[in-house]
Amino acid sequence: MKNFADSMNGLDTSPIRKAFELAATIKDPINLSIGQPHFPCPPNIINSLNEAANLGKTAYTLTGGIPELKQALSEKYKSANQINYATPERILVTSGISSALLLLFTALVNRDDECLIITPYFLMYPSMLKFHGAKLHFLPEDFTEEDVKKLNFKNLKLIIYSNPSNPTGYIFSKSQLELLVGVAEKFNSYLISDEIYELFDYDKEFISVGSFYDKAITLSGFSKTYNMTGLRLASIVAEEEVIRELTKLQQYTIVCAPSTTQYAGLEALKTDMSSYILDYKEKRDFVYHSLKDYYNIKKSKGAFYYFIPIKGNDEEFVKRAVLEKKLITVPGFIFNQTNSYIRISFASEKSNLEKGMKALQELA
């Protein structure tokens, strides 16, 4: 029997995928596990995708992305994120944030490099960094200046966080981002800001770190904003030397982002999503008011999740929710180092959310 690489030992099937599979086996589940928008991809974006295919735009593109999309992304980063250095030369188009992380970690991280992850975290960060042999350190998302002063590293390669956060919906203050910049500068490390949920900013508090730190590596994508999760499209803004290395690596791995999807991305950047975001803000508020008297929760500021503290073990709670209520949630241990939380998504039809809230109230 052939042996797999040692680096595979730290990987397991994602519990989120297991939740998807579980939901498929239950009749009429109340599914609050899904980390993607419930609304369809807007029809104008679909039309542009189809048009590109019908016009024969299905061949390989330039490795770094089609020039029209890189120019449009440059304008978007400058106007929406105030990242004024985001010229097309400093942008790489790739196949989703997951591919962006794969490129970054492969290009930047050596075995035994230290990496700082803000927690709770997107589950791919620690899994993929362990795959590359990194030594992991964690800092809670509500960190203060005193917490940062205690940090000490011999070989810190990178800092990574999601803003707004998956799984908590937390949005970092400018003062916190400035503290992280200070750490990056002190230890000569890369600062990676995953901003895939940037538009889901319900109280207008989101700030891109790249708006005041020109060495930041900023990730953004189309999956969550436009429900293009399966179409796989994202971009990276970084210093030119970083983009050159990532582009070189993409040539030998991902090759390029899907061609027709890149043309759909052009149309997506022209699409007003404010009505969709307003709908999610109302659902954010509905969930908070439904659960605040039953669980010790803070109102989510962004993305479309709540990270809910529960009594007892998260895996046991998830099993009980399925058995007693047909309710599908995600155990919190995959997002931090405790078993005291569950994650729910409010990217759902209102009727499903109402059933979910009733079930969670009864499970409290």
C-alpha positions as CSV (number, residue, x, y, z in Angstrom):
1,M,0.0,0.0,0.0
2,K,1.4,3.4,-1.0
3,N,2.1,6.0,1.8
4,F,0.8,9.5,1.5
5,A,3.0,12.5,2.3
6,D,3.5,13.3,6.0
7,S,2.0,16.8,5.4
8,M,-1.4,15.1,4.7
9,N,-1.6,13.9,8.3
10,G,-2.9,17.2,9.6
11,L,-5.8,17.4,7.2
12,D,-9.2,16.0,7.9
13,T,-12.6,16.4,6.1
14,S,-14.0,19.8,7.0
15,P,-16.9,19.5,9.5
16,I,-18.6,22.1,7.4
17,R,-18.6,19.7,4.4
18,K,-19.8,17.0,6.8
19,A,-22.7,19.3,7.8
20,F,-23.6,19.7,4.1
21,E,-23.6,15.9,3.7
22,L,-25.7,15.5,6.8
23,A,-28.3,18.0,5.6
24,A,-28.6,16.0,2.4
25,T,-29.7,12.9,4.4
26,I,-32.4,14.6,6.4
27,K,-35.9,15.4,5.2
28,D,-36.7,19.1,5.5
29,P,-33.7,20.1,7.6
30,I,-33.4,23.6,9.2
31,N,-30.0,24.3,7.7
32,L,-28.1,27.2,9.3
33,S,-24.6,25.8,8.4
34,I,-24.2,27.1,4.9
35,G,-21.5,29.7,4.4
36,Q,-22.7,31.1,1.2
37,P,-25.5,33.6,0.2
38,H,-29.0,32.2,-0.1
39,F,-29.9,34.6,-2.9
40,P,-29.2,33.6,-6.6
41,C,-26.4,35.2,-8.5
42,P,-27.8,38.3,-10.1
43,P,-29.1,37.7,-13.6
44,N,-27.0,40.3,-15.3
45,I,-23.9,38.5,-14.1
46,I,-25.2,35.2,-15.3
47,N,-25.9,36.8,-18.7
48,S,-22.4,38.1,-19.0
49,L,-21.0,34.6,-18.1
50,N,-23.2,33.1,-20.8
51,E,-22.3,35.8,-23.3
52,A,-18.6,35.2,-22.8
53,A,-19.0,31.5,-23.4
54,N,-21.1,32.1,-26.5
55,L,-18.4,34.4,-27.8
56,G,-15.9,31.7,-27.4
57,K,-14.0,33.3,-24.5
58,T,-13.2,29.9,-23.0
59,A,-9.5,29.7,-23.6
60,Y,-6.7,30.2,-21.2
61,T,-6.3,33.8,-20.2
62,L,-3.1,35.6,-19.1
63,T,-1.9,34.0,-15.9
64,G,-2.5,37.2,-13.9
65,G,-6.0,37.8,-15.2
66,I,-7.5,39.6,-18.2
67,P,-6.4,43.2,-18.4
68,E,-9.9,44.6,-18.3
69,L,-10.7,42.9,-15.0
70,K,-7.4,44.0,-13.4
71,Q,-8.1,47.6,-14.4
72,A,-11.6,47.4,-13.0
73,L,-10.3,45.9,-9.8
74,S,-7.7,48.6,-9.5
75,E,-10.5,51.2,-9.7
76,K,-12.6,49.3,-7.2
77,Y,-9.8,49.0,-4.7
78,K,-9.0,52.7,-5.0
79,S,-12.5,54.0,-4.7
80,A,-14.1,51.4,-2.3
81,N,-11.1,50.5,-0.1
82,Q,-9.0,53.6,-0.4
83,I,-6.0,51.4,-1.4
84,N,-4.4,54.0,-3.6
85,Y,-1.4,51.8,-4.6
86,A,-3.6,49.1,-6.1
87,T,-2.4,49.5,-9.7
88,P,-3.0,46.6,-12.1
89,E,0.7,45.6,-11.7
90,R,0.0,45.0,-8.0
91,I,-3.1,42.8,-8.6
92,L,-3.3,39.1,-9.3
93,V,-6.6,37.5,-10.3
94,T,-7.0,33.9,-9.1
95,S,-9.5,31.2,-8.6
96,G,-11.2,32.0,-5.3
97,I,-9.7,33.0,-1.9
98,S,-8.8,29.4,-1.2
99,S,-6.5,29.4,-4.2
100,A,-5.1,32.8,-3.1
101,L,-4.2,31.3,0.3
102,L,-2.6,28.2,-1.3
103,L,-0.5,30.5,-3.5
104,L,0.5,32.8,-0.6
105,F,1.3,30.0,1.9
106,T,3.3,28.0,-0.7
107,A,5.3,31.1,-1.8
108,L,5.9,32.6,1.6
109,V,6.1,29.9,4.3
110,N,9.0,27.7,5.1
111,R,8.9,24.8,7.6
112,D,9.1,26.1,11.2
113,D,8.2,29.6,10.2
114,E,6.0,31.3,12.8
115,C,2.6,32.5,11.8
116,L,0.2,34.5,13.9
117,I,-3.5,33.8,13.4
118,I,-6.3,36.0,14.8
119,T,-8.8,33.8,16.5
120,P,-11.6,32.7,15.9
121,Y,-10.4,32.1,12.4
122,F,-11.4,30.7,9.0
123,L,-10.6,27.0,9.4
124,M,-8.4,26.9,6.3
125,Y,-5.8,29.2,7.9
126,P,-4.4,26.8,10.5
127,S,-5.0,23.7,8.4
128,M,-3.0,24.9,5.4
129,L,-0.3,26.5,7.4
130,K,0.2,23.3,9.3
131,F,0.4,21.5,5.9
132,H,3.3,23.8,5.1
133,G,5.0,23.0,8.5
134,A,4.4,26.4,10.1
135,K,4.5,27.0,13.9
136,L,1.2,28.6,14.8
137,H,0.5,31.3,17.3
138,F,-2.9,32.8,18.1
139,L,-4.2,36.2,19.3
140,P,-7.9,36.8,20.2
141,E,-9.8,39.1,17.9
142,D,-10.6,41.5,20.8
143,F,-6.9,42.0,21.5
144,T,-5.7,45.2,23.1
145,E,-2.4,47.1,23.1
146,E,-1.4,45.2,26.2
147,D,-1.9,41.8,24.5
148,V,0.2,42.9,21.5
149,K,3.1,44.1,23.8
150,K,3.3,40.5,25.1
151,L,3.9,39.0,21.7
152,N,7.4,37.8,21.0
153,F,8.7,35.8,18.0
154,K,12.0,34.5,16.7
155,N,10.9,34.1,13.1
156,L,7.4,35.5,12.4
157,K,6.6,35.1,8.7
158,L,3.0,36.3,8.5
159,I,-0.1,37.6,10.3
160,I,-3.5,36.6,8.9
161,Y,-7.1,37.5,9.8
162,S,-10.5,37.8,8.2
163,N,-12.2,41.2,8.3
164,P,-15.2,41.1,8.7
165,S,-14.7,37.8,10.5
166,N,-15.8,34.3,9.6
167,P,-17.1,33.0,12.0
168,T,-17.9,35.8,14.4
169,G,-18.9,38.8,12.2
170,Y,-16.3,40.9,14.1
171,I,-14.9,44.0,12.4
172,F,-11.5,45.3,13.6
173,S,-11.1,48.9,14.7
174,K,-8.5,51.1,13.0
175,S,-6.5,51.1,16.3
176,Q,-6.4,47.3,16.3
177,L,-5.3,47.3,12.6
178,E,-2.6,49.8,13.5
179,L,-1.4,47.5,16.2
180,L,-1.1,44.6,13.8
181,V,0.8,46.8,11.4
182,G,3.2,47.6,14.2
183,V,3.7,43.9,14.8
184,A,4.3,43.3,11.1
185,E,6.9,46.1,11.0
186,K,8.6,45.1,14.2
187,F,9.1,41.5,13.1
188,N,9.5,42.1,9.4
189,S,6.5,39.9,8.6
190,Y,3.7,39.9,6.0
191,L,0.3,41.2,7.0
192,I,-2.6,39.4,5.2
193,S,-6.1,40.8,5.3
194,D,-8.8,38.4,4.0
195,E,-11.7,40.8,3.1
196,I,-14.0,38.4,1.3
197,Y,-17.0,39.7,3.4
198,E,-16.1,43.4,3.0
199,L,-19.5,44.4,1.6
200,F,-21.4,42.8,4.5
201,D,-20.6,45.8,6.7
202,Y,-23.9,46.6,8.4
203,D,-22.9,49.5,10.6
204,K,-20.3,51.1,8.2
205,E,-17.3,50.2,10.4
206,F,-15.1,48.2,8.0
207,I,-11.7,49.6,7.1
208,S,-9.1,48.0,4.7
209,V,-5.7,47.9,6.4
210,G,-4.3,48.7,2.9
211,S,-5.9,52.1,3.1
212,F,-3.0,53.2,5.4
213,Y,-0.4,50.4,5.1
214,D,1.1,50.0,1.6
215,K,2.8,46.7,2.5
216,A,-0.5,44.9,3.3
217,I,-1.5,41.9,1.3
218,T,-5.3,42.3,0.7
219,L,-7.6,39.5,-0.5
220,S,-11.0,40.0,-1.9
221,G,-13.4,37.9,-3.9
222,F,-16.7,37.6,-5.7
223,S,-18.0,34.5,-4.0
224,K,-19.9,35.9,-1.0
225,T,-20.9,39.3,-2.4
226,Y,-22.5,38.0,-5.6
227,N,-23.1,34.3,-4.8
228,M,-20.4,33.3,-7.2
229,T,-19.0,30.6,-4.8
230,G,-18.8,27.9,-7.5
231,L,-17.5,30.2,-10.2
232,R,-14.2,30.7,-8.2
233,L,-12.9,34.3,-8.6
234,A,-10.8,36.4,-6.3
235,S,-7.9,38.8,-6.3
236,I,-4.8,39.7,-4.4
237,V,-3.3,43.1,-3.9
238,A,0.3,43.2,-2.8
239,E,3.7,44.7,-3.4
240,E,4.9,44.1,-7.0
241,E,7.6,41.6,-6.0
242,V,5.1,39.5,-4.2
243,I,2.7,39.6,-7.1
244,R,5.5,38.5,-9.5
245,E,6.3,35.5,-7.4
246,L,2.6,34.5,-6.9
247,T,2.0,34.9,-10.7
248,K,5.0,32.6,-11.4
249,L,3.6,30.0,-9.0
250,Q,0.1,30.3,-10.5
251,Q,1.6,29.4,-13.9
252,Y,2.6,26.0,-12.5
253,T,-0.5,25.3,-10.4
254,I,-3.8,27.0,-11.0
255,V,-2.8,28.3,-14.4
256,C,-5.4,31.1,-14.4
257,A,-8.8,31.9,-13.0
258,P,-11.7,30.5,-15.1
259,S,-12.0,32.6,-18.3
260,T,-15.7,33.1,-18.5
261,T,-15.9,33.8,-14.8
262,Q,-13.4,36.7,-15.2
263,Y,-15.8,38.4,-17.7
264,A,-18.7,37.8,-15.2
265,G,-16.5,39.5,-12.6
266,L,-16.3,42.6,-14.8
267,E,-20.1,42.8,-14.8
268,A,-20.3,42.0,-11.1
269,L,-18.2,45.0,-10.2
270,K,-20.9,47.2,-11.9
271,T,-23.7,45.6,-9.9
272,D,-25.4,47.3,-7.0
273,M,-25.8,44.9,-4.1
274,S,-27.2,47.3,-1.5
275,S,-30.7,45.8,-1.4
276,Y,-29.2,42.4,-0.7
277,I,-27.0,43.7,2.0
278,L,-29.9,45.6,3.6
279,D,-31.9,42.3,3.7
280,Y,-29.0,40.6,5.5
281,K,-28.8,43.5,8.0
282,E,-32.5,42.9,8.8
283,K,-31.8,39.2,9.3
284,R,-28.8,40.0,11.4
285,D,-31.0,42.0,13.7
286,F,-33.8,39.4,13.7
287,V,-31.3,36.7,14.9
288,Y,-29.9,38.9,17.6
289,H,-33.2,39.9,19.0
290,S,-34.4,36.2,18.8
291,L,-31.4,34.8,20.7
292,K,-30.1,37.6,23.0
293,D,-32.2,36.4,25.9
294,Y,-31.2,32.8,25.5
295,Y,-27.5,33.0,24.7
296,N,-24.7,35.4,25.7
297,I,-24.2,36.8,22.2
298,K,-22.9,40.1,20.7
299,K,-24.5,41.6,17.7
300,S,-22.7,40.5,14.5
301,K,-21.1,43.5,12.8
302,G,-20.4,41.9,9.4
303,A,-20.4,38.8,7.2
304,F,-23.5,36.6,7.9
305,Y,-22.7,34.5,10.9
306,Y,-23.2,34.3,14.7
307,F,-20.6,32.5,16.9
308,I,-22.8,31.4,19.8
309,P,-21.5,30.3,23.2
310,I,-23.2,27.2,24.4
311,K,-23.2,25.2,27.6
312,G,-21.5,21.8,27.3
313,N,-19.6,20.4,24.3
314,D,-20.2,21.8,20.9
315,E,-20.2,18.5,19.1
316,E,-22.7,17.1,21.5
317,F,-24.9,20.2,21.0
318,V,-24.7,19.9,17.2
319,K,-25.8,16.2,17.4
320,R,-28.6,17.0,19.8
321,A,-29.8,19.8,17.5
322,V,-29.9,17.4,14.6
323,L,-31.7,14.6,16.5
324,E,-34.2,16.7,18.3
325,K,-34.8,19.6,15.9
326,K,-33.4,18.7,12.5
327,L,-31.3,21.8,12.9
328,I,-27.9,21.8,11.2
329,T,-25.2,24.0,12.7
330,V,-21.4,23.9,12.7
331,P,-19.3,23.1,15.8
332,G,-17.1,25.9,17.0
333,F,-13.9,23.9,17.6
334,I,-12.9,24.2,14.0
335,F,-12.7,28.0,14.4
336,N,-10.8,28.2,17.7
337,Q,-9.3,26.1,20.4
338,T,-12.4,25.5,22.5
339,N,-15.5,23.3,22.3
340,S,-17.8,26.0,23.7
341,Y,-19.4,27.6,20.6
342,I,-21.4,26.8,17.5
343,R,-21.6,28.8,14.3
344,I,-24.8,29.6,12.5
345,S,-25.4,31.4,9.3
346,F,-28.3,33.8,8.7
347,A,-27.8,33.6,4.9
348,S,-31.2,32.0,4.7
349,E,-34.8,32.5,3.8
350,K,-36.7,34.2,6.6
351,S,-39.1,31.2,7.1
352,N,-36.1,28.9,7.6
353,L,-34.5,31.4,10.0
354,E,-37.7,31.6,12.1
355,K,-37.7,27.9,12.4
356,G,-34.0,27.9,13.4
357,M,-34.5,30.6,16.0
358,K,-37.4,28.7,17.6
359,A,-35.2,25.5,17.7
360,L,-32.3,27.3,19.2
361,Q,-34.5,28.9,21.8
362,E,-35.8,25.5,22.8
363,L,-32.3,24.0,22.8
364,A,-30.9,26.8,25.1
